[in-house]
Amino acid sequence: MQAEIITIGTELLLGEIVDTNSAWIAQQLAYVGMDVFRTMTVGDNLDRISAAVRAGMSNADLVITTGGLGPTVDDMTRKGIARATDRDIVLSQELLEEIAAFFAGRGRTMSDSNRKQATIPAGAEVIHNPVGTAPAFAVAHQGSLVIALPGVPHEMRHLMKHAVMPLLHERFGVQAVIASRVLRTCGIGESTLGGRIPDLMEMSNPTVGTAAHPGQTDIRITAKAGSRREADALIAPIERSIRERLGEFIFGVDQETLASTVLASLAGQGLTMASVETATQGGIAAALLQEQAAPETYKGGYSAPTADAIAAILGNVSSDSAESLANEVRKVTHADLGLAAVHGIGQTSAERERVRFCVAWEGSVAHSAPTAWRSGPAAQGWLVHTALDLIRRHLLQLPTLQADRPGALRG
């Protein structure tokens, strides 16, 4: 079974509002095994809405629209769907009374413009909206089902869960599920990673795909089956195969972050850490604190624009030595591990752009010195992940990645 999602509203095309509805609807459809063929956004234009709905019906069994069900002149979804399905627009007295009661229950009087919300395409099945004034509806036409939902996210989600999903079970008998497992990696670029699992990425069920983020590459395994248990059984051997090929680069699964896995590993070993950074703009501390790091695990950190400024804060340390800074922050905060991420010292721009990482603990250190070959937010994300990965590898007793190791730090 295939579906299309159409979000309606000129404000979406202007970037005034970010479309979160289509992603959420797609997730709900995936849970019942419906494949989303396409999503699209159209403005508040009658011709374009009707054309988008017709195109959707020609491709898919199910078309879901959101938005354009309000009381104003530019809310044209009803008319657009009516035109696409060759129907007239009719006034539902039942809906009119329902909307009036909604306002009366809140001590307000329904305006004349709200009468428009009681109009639907002739023969449409009403989907009552107990949390708003825009009734939804469903229209069956030439083998396809078109469902119109409000654009207000909380109204749309309520109706999707409590009305649309039961309707889909009834109409289409959907029983299959689509399940996914995401393996999160760092220290290996997307192209290098893909070169290690090319055979798996050619499979049809489960499917395997990658997605690159700053400092991290995700591997998504997606299976379609008759039940969640069957889908998980399809995913399991593929996950094992990927772990065999990429084990040391995999730091977590699904919603886990690198910061959360580092903190969990520290806590599991009864260790603490502190950080000092000039190259990552406080990104290391922010990533750890965002995971609500307990003070008994993360002792805090220092961030400044230059190593000289950090050295002045920490005391008698060498500003051109990542090892010296990492050791001193460890001692000042009484942490077991100190992590430094600082810019290099030198006359040339290349020397100054080079970032040095160091993890220091009692009696020893681990170093990494990648070259920041990106710029902007991507560079920051990459550097933060590389620094945290140095900690992770130390805690798991994995080899430290070097900048000249082929495919390790670059994609």
N, C-alpha and C positions, 0 to 999 in steps of 0.2 A: 504494500500500500504506500502510495506517495502523497506528499502534502506540499503545499506552498503557503508561505506566510507573506502577507502584504501589510505593511505599516503605512498609515495614511496621515498626512499632515505636512503642510508647507514648512512649519517650524522645524521639522526634522531635516528637511533639505537645506535649510538655512543654517543648520548647526546650533540652533538655539536650544534644542532639546536632544539629548543623546538617546538613541533607540536601545532600550534594554528589553523591550517586550518580545521582540522576535527571538532573541537568544533564550529567554525563559520559556517561551512556548515550544521552541525546538527541543529543549531538554525534556519537557513533559511528553511530547510526542515520541521521543526516543525511548522513554520508559515503557511504552506500549508497542514498540517495534515499528512505528511509522517513520519512514525515511522522508526527510525534508528535501525536496527536489531543488527548491530555490526560495530565497527571500528577496523582497524588493520593497522600495519605498517610493511612494508617489505623493505629489502635493494635493492640495484641496482643489482639484479640477475634475469636473464631472466626466469629461471625455477620457481622461487618463485613468481615472478610477475604474470606469466600466471596461476599458481596454485591458487593464491589468487583471481584472477579475475574469474576463473571457480567456485571456492567455493562461491564467492559472488553471481554469477548468479544462482547457485543452491538454494540459500536461499532467494533472494530478487528480486523485480521487477526492482530496480534501483541500479546500482553500479557507484559510483563516485570515480575517482582516482585523486590524485594531485601529481605533481612532475614527474621527469623523462622525460620531453619533451624538454630538452635542446639540444645543438648541439654536445655534447661530447660523447665519446665512451660508457661511463657508463650510458647514458640516454637510458633506454631500455623499457620504458612504451609502446611505439608504437608497438614494436615487441612482447611484452608480451601480449598485448590485441589482436593483430593479431593472435597469436598462440592460445590463449584461445577461439577465435571465428572462428577458422579454415579459416583464410584469409591470402592472400599475402599482402606484403607491396608494395605500389605503390607511384610513385612521382606525385605530383599535380603541373602542370605547373602554374596554377592560384596562388597557394600558394607560389611558388618559386618567381614569379613576385611580389607578395604582400610583401614578406620578403625583397626582394631587394629594393623595394620602401621605406620600413620602414627605412632601413639604409641610402638610398640616401637622404631622407628627413632630416636626421640628419648630413649630410655631411660626411658619412662614406661609406666604400665599404664592401659589404657582403663577408665574407670569405667562402671558400669551405665547411667548416664544417657546416655552417648554411643551406646548401642544405638539410641536414638530417631533418631539421625541416619542410620541405615541403613534407615529406613522411607521409602517413597515411595508415591504413588498407583499403584494397579494399572495395569500397561500403560505406565507412564511410561518415557521414554527417559532413561537415566542420563547425566549430564554429570559426568565424574570431576574431582575437585578435588585436584590435586597439591600445592597450597600451603595447605591447611587441612583441617579435619575435617568440613566441611559439604558433602556432595555436592549438586550442583545437579541439576535434572531438567527435562525438557520433556514436556508433555502436549498432544496434538492432540485437539481437541474441537469438533465441529460447525463445521468450517471455520476455526477459530482455533487458534493455537499459543500455549500458555502456557509461559513459561520462568521457573523459580524460581532466583534467584541469591542467594548469601550477602550479608549486609549489610556485612561487613567490606570496606572499599574496595579494599585490595590484592588480596583474593581475587576480588571481583567483577570487577575490571578484567582480571585474568589470564584468568578464564574467558570474559569477554566477547570479548576479543581472540582467544584461541586455540581456543575451542570454539563460542561463540554466533555470531560473525560467519560462520565457514564454514558453520554449520548454516543460517543465513538465506540464504546464497547457494544452498545446495542445495535448501532447501524452497521458497523464493519466487523464485529466479532473479533476485534484485535486481541490477540493473546500473547504474541511474541514480545520479547523484550530486547533492548539493546543495552549492553553493559560495557563499560570502559574501565581500563586500568591505566594510570599514567605513571610512568617511571621517570623520575627527575634526575638529570645528570649535570655535572659541571666538570670543567677541566678538559673538555673535548668538544670540538666544534661540530656543527650540524653535518657538514659534508664528510668529515672524517668518520663520524658516528654512522652516517648512512652507508658508508663504504664497508662497515663491519656487519651490517644486517640486510644486505640488498635482497636476498632471497625471501626474507620475512616480509619485506615491504611490497612484494609482488603478490601476496596472498589476498584472497577475496573474502574469506570469513574464517578466522578473524582478520581484520585489516590492521596494518601497522603503519603509523605515520609519525613524523617528527614536527616539532615547532620550536623555533629558536627564540630565546629571550635574552636580554642583557646578562651575560655570565652564566647562562643555563640553557640546556636543550632538553625538551620533554619528548618522551616517546609514548605515544598513545596506542594502546591495544584495544580494539573495539570488536565485540562479537555480537551477533544476532542469533537468538535461539528461542525456543518455546518457553523457557523459564529462566530465572536468574541463575539457578543452579547449573543449568546446561550451558549458559553463556560463560559462567565462571570456569566451567570445566574446559571450554574451548580456549580461554585466555591463559590458563595455568601453564600448559607446556610451552607456549610462546614466551611467556614471562621468564620461565626457567632458561630457555635458550638465550634470551637477551642478556640475562644476568651472567650466564657462562661466558659470553663474549665481551661484556662491558662492565663486569662486576665492580671494579674499583672506582669507576666513574659514577655509579648510581648512588645518590645520597638519600633518596626518599621516594615516597609514592604518593599519588593523588594530591592532597592539599598540603603535604609537608613542605616546609621550606628548609633551605640550608641552615639558616640561623636556628630553627627549632631543633634540627637533628644535632647540631653542634652542642646546644644547651643540654639536650637529653643525654648525649654521650658524656658531657662533663659531669652532669648530675649522677649518672650511672657509675662513674668512677670516683665520685666524691671529690671532684676537683673544681677549682675556680679559675677565672681568667679576668684580665683587664686589657684595655686597648689604648693605643696612642696612634694618632693618624693625622697626616697632613695631605695625603694624596687622595683621600676618599671623602673629604668634606663632611666628616661625621657619619658617613654611611654605615660603617661597621657598628658603631654604637646604636644608631637608629634601627638597624635590622635586628639587633639583639633585644633592644628594649621593646620593639614592636611585638615581640613574642612574649612580653610580660616576664622577662628574665628576673628570677628571684635574686636578691642581693647576695644570697649565699652561693650563687653560681656565677653571676657576672658582677664584678666589683666596680664596674664603671670604666670611664675612659677619658682621655684628653684629646681635644681636637684644636688645631690652630693652622693658620695659612702656611707657616714655615717650620722647619725642624728647629731653627734657632729659637723660635717662640716657645716651642715645646720644651726645649732644653732649659730655657729660662724658668719655666714652670716647675719642672721636675728637679732642677738643681744641677749638680756637678756631673753632667753627662756630655758626651760628644755628640753634637748635632748632626755630624755626618756619618753616624753609625747607627743603623737600624738595630743592631744587636745591643748597643748601649742603651737605646731608648726602650726597647722591649724589656730588658732586664730591670731598668729603673722603674718603669710603671708597675712591673710585677712586685717589686720591693715596696714601693710607696703605698700600693693598695693592699698589700699582704695577700696577693693572689698566687696561685700555683703556676699559672701560665701568663706570660705577657706577649701581646701581639702588637707589632709595629707595622704600619703601612706609611712609608715616608718617601718623599721625592729624593731623587739622586742629587749629588753635588757635582758640579763640573762647569766648564767654560762654555760648552756647546749646548744648543737646545736639545739635541738628542740625549746628552748626558743628563740634563735637568729633567727631561720627560721620563726618564727611566725610573720606575718605582721599585723600591726595595721592601720586601716583606721579611719579617723575622718572627718566629715563635721562640720565646726563651723560657726555660724552666731551670730548676736547680741543677747547675753543672753542665748544661748543654743548650744548644740552639739548633733550629732548622731554618734554612734560608730559601727564598725564592725571589727572583728579580725579573719579572716580565716587563716587556716594553709596552707602554700604553699606545697601541697602534690605532685605537679608536678615539673619538672625541665626543663630548657632550654626555647625555644621560647613559648612552650605551657603554661608554668607557667607565663611568662610575659603577654601573651595575656589574660590569666585568671585573673591575678591580676589587669590589667588595666581595664578590663570590670567590675570587682567587684567594683573597686573604683568609676568608672563613674556611675555604677548602684546605688551606695549609694547616689550620687547627684540626680539622676533621681527619686529615691523613695522619697527623701526629697521634691523635687519640686512638685511631684504628691500626696504627703501626703499618701504614701503607707508604710506599716510596713517595718522596716529594717530587712534584712535577717541575721540570726545568723549562725555561723559555725556548731552549733549542731542541727540545724533544719533539720530533715530528708529530704534528696533529694534536699535541697535548693542549696547548693554550690557544691555538688558532683553529679556525674552521677550514 
